[in-house]
Amino acid sequence: MGHRRAVHAIAAVAAPLLLTACGGGSAGDFVNLTTPLDQIGTIQIYTPAAVYFSRDQAGTTFRTAQSASGGNNRVTVFSNYSGFRVEAETPGTLIASSAIDRTFLAGDLVADDGTRRTYTDANAAFDFEWIVRLPGRDVDALPEHVAFGRWSRVERSTGSRDRGYLAFGLLAPAIDVPGAGTATYTGVAEGLLDVAGVETDLTGTSTVDVDFGLGTAALTLDFSATPWARALTGASTNVAARNNAFSGTLASGTYTGTFNANFYGRADPAQTGPEEVGGVWSVTDGNAFAQGAFIAEQ
């Protein structure tokens, strides 16, 4: 884990695609971007990228989509993680294509291992699930300002199911992304492998090597310890100074796909560039599909 920023930089709540006050203060409030997510009051955080996948009950029809950075998907984090509102503008190509808008509160919590929480909820037509990987703190090896979660919606009458990963957090101000220097980010990655309708959870590590001068990034998502037994490698050539979003290609053997990522937190004087990075990814070999999210820090 890298050295944490000692100087508290302040950014206006009204910054585009950064975050919007959702209560608990006046319109003139400011949010400290060096503050961990669990110490901030109720806020609405726009997710810069999302990935979706959908399969019918028989397992024969599979549809997938990935949103670019700057989408309208969002997660609202309530004070002290007391609840989450998940809004996903799911594409019309999904089998059950209406948008997701569910609020998961303490009464919906069914599992909590300290770093991951599982919530369930339902309405007349669907069963919903939200599994969120909580941010870390200085004492561990997880980022503090970016997290990810997976929502699931199962249509009770047909058994058709939609899934989606959302990466969300306190986006780094674009001005903090430099035009020179290098940085290495390490963290975790998760995903879901779908083979003919049979799903396998994936848990692994992530590494992002960024060269701000060359405008490139190399991504490694290592799932070699899972039954999938492979590592994905990716490359981006559109890391740009004063731009907190980048994207690239991803591959492993016959699997190919893409990823979308953003920088999070603030730049640390002892480091190069923003503290953290996170994003979503997806790959396929034409038969099997895998999609998920990753977060990492310097």
Secondary structure as the mmCIF struct_conf table of DSSP 4:
data_model
#
loop_
_struct_conf.conf_type_id
_struct_conf.id
_struct_conf.beg_label_comp_id
_struct_conf.beg_label_asym_id
_struct_conf.beg_label_seq_id
_struct_conf.end_label_comp_id
_struct_conf.end_label_asym_id
_struct_conf.end_label_seq_id
HELX_LH_PP_P HELX_LH_PP_P1 GLY A 2 ARG A 5
BEND BEND1 VAL A 7 VAL A 7
STRN STRN1 ILE A 10 ALA A 12
TURN_TY1_P TURN_TY1_P1 VAL A 13 ALA A 14
BEND BEND2 ALA A 15 ALA A 15
TURN_TY1_P TURN_TY1_P2 PRO A 16 LEU A 18
STRN STRN2 THR A 20 ALA A 21
BEND BEND3 GLY A 23 GLY A 25
TURN_TY1_P TURN_TY1_P3 ALA A 27 GLY A 28
STRN STRN3 PHE A 30 ASN A 32
TURN_TY1_P TURN_TY1_P4 LEU A 33 THR A 34
BEND BEND4 THR A 35 THR A 35
HELX_RH_3T_P HELX_RH_3T_P1 LEU A 37 GLN A 39
BEND BEND5 ILE A 40 ILE A 40
BEND BEND6 THR A 42 THR A 42
STRN STRN4 ILE A 43 TYR A 46
BEND BEND7 PRO A 48 PRO A 48
STRN STRN5 ALA A 49 ARG A 55
TURN_TY1_P TURN_TY1_P5 GLN A 57 ALA A 58
BEND BEND8 GLY A 59 GLY A 59
STRN STRN6 PHE A 62 SER A 67
HELX_LH_PP_P HELX_LH_PP_P2 ALA A 68 ALA A 68
TURN_TY1_P TURN_TY1_P6 SER A 69 GLY A 70
BEND BEND9 ASN A 72 ASN A 72
STRN STRN7 ARG A 74 VAL A 77
HELX_LH_PP_P HELX_LH_PP_P3 PHE A 78 PHE A 78
HELX_RH_3T_P HELX_RH_3T_P2 SER A 79 TYR A 81
BEND BEND10 SER A 82 SER A 82
STRN STRN8 GLY A 83 ALA A 88
TURN_TY1_P TURN_TY1_P7 GLY A 92 THR A 93
BEND BEND11 LEU A 94 ALA A 96
BEND BEND12 SER A 98 SER A 98
HELX_LH_PP_P HELX_LH_PP_P4 ALA A 99 ALA A 99
STRN STRN9 ILE A 100 LEU A 105
HELX_RH_3T_P HELX_RH_3T_P3 ALA A 106 ASP A 108
STRN STRN10 LEU A 109 ASP A 112
BEND BEND13 GLY A 114 THR A 115
STRN STRN11 ARG A 116 ALA A 122
BEND BEND14 ALA A 124 ALA A 125
STRN STRN12 PHE A 126 ARG A 133
TURN_TY1_P TURN_TY1_P8 ASP A 138 VAL A 139
BEND BEND15 ASP A 140 LEU A 142
BEND BEND16 GLU A 144 HIS A 145
STRN STRN13 VAL A 146 GLU A 155
TURN_TY1_P TURN_TY1_P9 ARG A 156 THR A 158
STRN STRN14 ARG A 161 GLY A 169
STRN STRN15 LEU A 171 LEU A 171
HELX_LH_PP_P HELX_LH_PP_P5 ALA A 172 PRO A 173
HELX_RH_3T_P HELX_RH_3T_P4 ALA A 174 ASP A 176
BEND BEND17 VAL A 177 VAL A 177
BEND BEND18 GLY A 179 ALA A 180
STRN STRN16 THR A 182 VAL A 195
TURN_TY1_P TURN_TY1_P10 ALA A 196 GLY A 197
STRN STRN17 VAL A 198 ASP A 211
TURN_TY1_P TURN_TY1_P11 PHE A 212 GLY A 215
STRN STRN18 THR A 216 PHE A 223
TURN_TY1_P TURN_TY1_P12 SER A 224 ALA A 225
BEND BEND19 THR A 226 THR A 226
TURN_TY1_P TURN_TY1_P13 PRO A 227 TRP A 228
STRN STRN19 ARG A 230 SER A 236
BEND BEND20 THR A 237 THR A 237
TURN_TY1_P TURN_TY1_P14 ALA A 241 ARG A 242
STRN STRN20 ALA A 245 SER A 252
TURN_TY1_P TURN_TY1_P15 GLY A 253 THR A 254
STRN STRN21 TYR A 255 ALA A 267
TURN_TY1_P TURN_TY1_P16 PRO A 269 ALA A 270
BEND BEND21 GLN A 271 GLY A 273
STRN STRN22 PRO A 274 THR A 284
BEND BEND22 GLY A 286 ASN A 287
STRN STRN23 ALA A 288 GLU A 297
#
